[in-house]
Amino acid sequence: TTTSFDLPRYVLGDSAMQQMAQSSVFLSGMGGLGVEIAKNIVLAGVKVLTLHDTKQCETWDLGSNFFLRQDDVLTQRNRAVAVHPRVAELNPYVHVDTSSSSLDLSTDLCFLKRYQCVILTEARLSLQKKINDFCHFHQPPIRFIGCDAYGICVRVFCDFGDQFEVSDPTGEEAKEMFIQNITQGNPGVVTCMDSRTHGLQTGQSVLFREVNGMDTLNGTARQVTVLSPYSFAVGDTSCLRPYAHGGFFLLVKTPRTYSFETMEQQLSEPQVLTPDFSKPEAPLQIHAAMLALDAFQEQHNRLPNIGCCQDAEVLVKLTEEVNHTLTNRVMNSELVRCLSRTAQGSLPPLAAAVGGIASQEVLKALTGKFAPLQQWFYLDAIEVVKPLLSLSAEEFSPRGDRYDGLRACIGETMCLELHKLRVFMVGCGAIGCEMLKNFALLGVGLAKSSGEVCVTDPDLIEKSNLNRQFLFRSQHIQKPKSTTAAVATLEINPEMQVDAHLNKVCPARRYVDSRSVSNQKALLDSGTMGTKGHTEIIVPNLTESYNSHRDPPEEEIPFCTLKSFPAVIEHTIQWARDKFESAFAHKPTIYNMFWQTHSSAEAVLQRMQQRETLEGAFQVVKLLSRRPSQWEHCIILARLKFDKYFKRKALQLLHSFPLDTRLKDGSLFWQSPKRPPSPIEFDLKDTLHFSFVVSAARLYAEIYNIPYSEKDLSQEAVSRMLSEITVPEYRPAEKRIETDENVKKPDQMKLSVSSEEEREAIAQLEEAITADHVTPERLRMSPRLFEKDDDLNGHMDFVASASSLRARMYSIEVADRLKTKRIAGKIIPAIATATAAVAGLVSLELVKVVGGYGFESFNNCFFNLAIPVMVLTEAAPTSSFSIWDRWTVWGHQHFSLSDFISAVLVHYGIEPTMVVHGVKMLYVPVMPGHNKRLKLTMQKLIKPSVDRRYVDLTVSFAPESDGDEDLPGPPVRYYFSPDGEAHTA
């Protein structure tokens, strides 16, 4: 059945999900970072999670821990006990318990033996080292993760033991790549078909299948040496038979063993991940600074005081001492001082980002899926704090409210700016929920400051949302996302003003980007796919807009491939999905629209007899004449469809193109990627055949409003009816089959109807009218909207069985139901770890936008938590002029087009080659007569209304290189008079 686990299953796979469901995890420290990790791993689905904390709730905690409430502070509850019920309700399949026992250097650690993974947050380094040693040398090793967040700096440390085996280092789905050629030689060279890039790396192995000629390669795996994006060498093929045609290869998933050192061993020569290649030394700088911070705590039994310059200088000296113990000595005094001044504070978005990353490492530790972090990850937000260093210490001092932790990092003035911010957020799904949580902790859009968060989402909450849209619970299913999330956000921070809407914004990204440009507003864009995530920051007059670049269009499957020549399982799944749409959604909709337009069957018959063209009439009459009236008829219809789809189609293709058919160049017609079909004979005992007929019959009954019972669906009842059906033998017709060479696209095809079909349709309609079959009920159908998540409705049964049968017919490896559902439902795999990380990173950029920071402060990001890799890059800068610019030209009554062009040249340095007003081309030199327009006044050309003050014009200018297209300039606002007043005629 469909569960809230389906989307993580698409990312991690069934095996990994089962391993997690048998794992126990110990998590210490219920501050902002700890609760972030708890949320993510409970949503992913472990067996047991123990939340450990010895501290009581304080007002300070409300600014970083989104599962604490004011009540918890007033009653001074233990933090683990306070968050327990809210963590536990995220996933009823996870047993969540708590511990408030002391955990220090004298604690007996034997209790940790029952856990597979131990995570420490808010723990001194000395304690981390002790517990890490215990875990590392235990047999089998207990996976250890240490996590720390101090102000603007965060770190993650992983130790999964001496020998940690990973079954699938990348998690990328192995795709079938078709082969163009394989040479005989040493080495033999494989070339991909249609110049497709193989995406392989030297040292990986590929498995060959269905190769003709050089067939001894089939079923063997060979290591590759990459030669180009389209070719690679596979060792000696000189003794093999010559390659003839066909075949494909798949990447072989090779398990890999990773070796980890203890934290003590790693301190002096750490293995670090570098997220920002413009600052390659930053991870080691933070490593040294945070080790010095650990030393400061040991010496003073506290963290450096907020904004204290003396403590900052002490930390600088300690960092210098730490550096003497490191192999690579690097120091950044500015970073150390920023860390010292903010160490007591918290930046919630930074905790969210590193919490997502650390949580993914927990899942790796439990499952052996994806490459683990080796062994340190460091991230800083110095760009957020650096512009604020000149402010007085009082700016950062505590005021006794929930924002004290944030205030310690960014100061009171910036907090107030966040409070009065007005934000519009499109979408309230996984990332949207995470963003609202971050807004609540940052104090964005407070009612008392006239701030607001306006969120819009037309969707309702589904069961499958619950695994990563953490503001929703099972009782919220089928309620609107936006309004439900708004209520949940106010529970985190009651001071916010959240305005929820159900409006659809589409096509979201490009439309919202165009509105942000026209209104000169910043846009923060983010997205995830599985373990991958990206953020893009768009700031007026500093960066490019989203529309400044275009993603490559999605590759569409050719019509003829879907119709007759599927080669991979994606083709058969898409074909099955299209059949569902056509039979159970499109045709019933057309049928209903036709009878809403035409008053009666008699009137339609009369017009058809007079040879009038009625759009859709022939299809509608066919549906009417073949309309089943009882359940048995639906079974018959489904059984006939089986023969049509899986037997007759194959017979027709093989009749039109026998196996020995050759093309004009002498090559075989049936060669890779074309696969010859094999007709399938219906077999009552085959569960796949039975599933197709029953699911199709159910859907026919539902669109035709025919009742049926559970008893009708039983194997006994259906089998009895099927055994009584006689299907006539099929004789192949002499008709044209669409191939790559002669196929027309659907939008180019015109429906032509023969006179014989006209006569048949008229006769069918006459017969239906005579038999009194054209009742109001029979002129209505009930279209079915494909719903992938309801396993009781039969929709996925139809698509899965139809796809699998077609795959069998073409000798394509069948996909399981989960993969079929993902492709048919166009599901984007999602997991809470990536959404938490991406929302945290983009929320950090929001603080910079609010502060009006310069271009160099902003970062775009791409990450893949599976590998793991994170790449921070500068935002794309604007050119000499950009879409953010607004040019203005002031005219007068006698101002000519020539004057306008000259004014643009003088004021803005370019000479327009084209001037357009809306859809009207005022000046295009290549068009006849347009050069004469240069002398005409702007008023004569535009013909504005009397009260019009200005118009917005579009200009283009010549490109730098010959042959390129003209380049668009910014909008030009042309005022008809020098003072901007309405002109007079």
Number of C-alpha atoms within 10 A of each C-alpha: 7 13 14 19 20 24 25 24 20 20 22 25 15 14 12 19 21 15 16 24 18 13 19 20 26 22 23 27 22 32 26 28 28 28 28 27 28 28 24 28 23 26 28 28 26 24 17 20 24 20 25 25 24 17 15 16 26 22 19 20 25 26 29 31 23 23 23 29 20 18 11 20 19 11 12 15 17 21 28 28 21 22 22 20 13 14 25 19 17 24 24 13 15 21 16 22 17 20 16 15 10 11 16 15 14 8 12 9 14 8 8 17 16 12 17 21 24 23 26 24 24 19 18 16 20 15 16 24 18 16 23 28 19 19 26 21 13 14 10 11 20 26 25 28 26 25 26 23 29 23 29 27 26 23 20 23 26 26 28 30 23 15 12 18 20 20 18 18 21 16 18 13 10 12 12 18 19 24 23 21 19 23 19 18 15 13 15 18 21 21 23 20 19 10 12 15 14 22 11 18 14 12 11 16 20 21 18 23 20 17 24 18 15 21 19 14 20 16 14 13 18 18 18 21 19 20 14 13 15 17 25 23 23 22 15 14 21 13 10 16 14 15 19 16 21 22 26 21 25 18 23 16 18 11 12 15 13 15 12 18 20 23 25 15 11 16 17 18 12 22 17 18 19 21 21 18 11 12 11 12 16 21 24 26 22 25 28 29 29 27 17 24 26 20 20 20 15 14 10 9 10 12 20 23 18 25 27 15 16 14 17 23 15 17 25 23 14 20 27 18 13 20 22 13 13 16 11 15 15 20 21 17 18 14 22 27 23 23 30 33 28 29 24 22 28 29 29 28 32 29 32 32 26 29 31 29 27 30 28 27 29 26 26 23 27 23 21 21 24 25 23 25 27 19 20 24 26 23 22 19 22 18 18 22 19 14 15 18 15 7 13 11 15 13 17 25 18 19 12 11 14 21 24 25 30 27 27 26 32 27 25 20 15 18 22 16 18 23 25 19 18 18 16 13 18 21 21 27 24 24 24 24 26 26 23 26 29 29 25 28 24 25 25 29 26 24 16 12 17 13 21 21 23 18 24 21 21 15 17 17 22 19 20 17 23 24 26 30 24 24 23 23 18 16 9 17 17 12 14 19 30 29 20 19 25 23 14 18 24 16 17 23 24 17 18 25 24 26 14 21 17 16 14 13 14 10 8 11 15 14 14 19 21 15 12 19 23 15 11 15 15 20 23 19 17 21 16 23 16 22 26 24 21 24 23 24 25 25 25 20 20 20 22 22 26 21 15 12 8 8 6 6 6 6 6 6 12 15 17 18 19 18 15 20 23 27 21 20 23 20 22 31 30 21 23 25 23 17 17 22 17 13 17 24 19 16 19 22 18 18 22 16 13 18 17 12 8 12 10 14 18 14 11 19 21 13 13 19 13 9 11 11 10 12 11 14 20 19 13 20 22 14 15 19 17 11 17 20 14 14 19 17 18 24 25 20 18 22 23 16 17 22 20 14 17 23 20 20 21 23 21 20 22 18 15 16 15 14 15 10 13 14 9 7 6 8 13 14 17 20 17 20 20 15 19 23 25 18 21 20 12 14 10 16 9 9 10 16 20 20 18 25 27 23 23 28 24 25 25 26 23 18 19 23 17 16 12 14 8 6 10 15 16 11 13 10 11 18 15 11 13 17 9 9 12 10 10 8 8 13 10 15 11 9 10 10 14 15 15 11 7 10 15 14 10 8 6 8 9 8 7 7 9 8 10 9 12 16 12 15 21 20 16 18 24 17 14 17 15 10 9 9 16 18 12 9 10 14 19 20 20 18 22 19 12 19 12 19 19 14 12 10 15 21 23 25 22 24 29 27 24 29 26 26 23 27 24 18 20 24 17 18 11 20 17 10 15 17 18 25 21 17 17 23 17 11 14 13 18 24 29 27 31 32 32 32 32 30 31 27 23 25 25 22 24 21 20 20 21 14 18 11 15 13 17 11 18 25 22 21 21 20 22 19 26 26 17 20 14 20 16 19 16 17 21 18 16 17 11 6 12 20 22 22 17 14 16 18 17 16 22 16 15 14 18 20 22 15 17 21 19 16 18 18 13 11 11 12 10 16 17 22 18 21 21 15 15 11 7 11 15 20 22 17 15 10 9 8 11 13 13 11 18 19 12 15 20 24 19 14 17 12 11 16 12 10 11 15 16 20 14 16 19 19 22 20 16 16 13 10 8 8 7 9 12 17 14 17 19 16 19 18 16 19 21 25 19 12 12 15 13 15 20 11 10
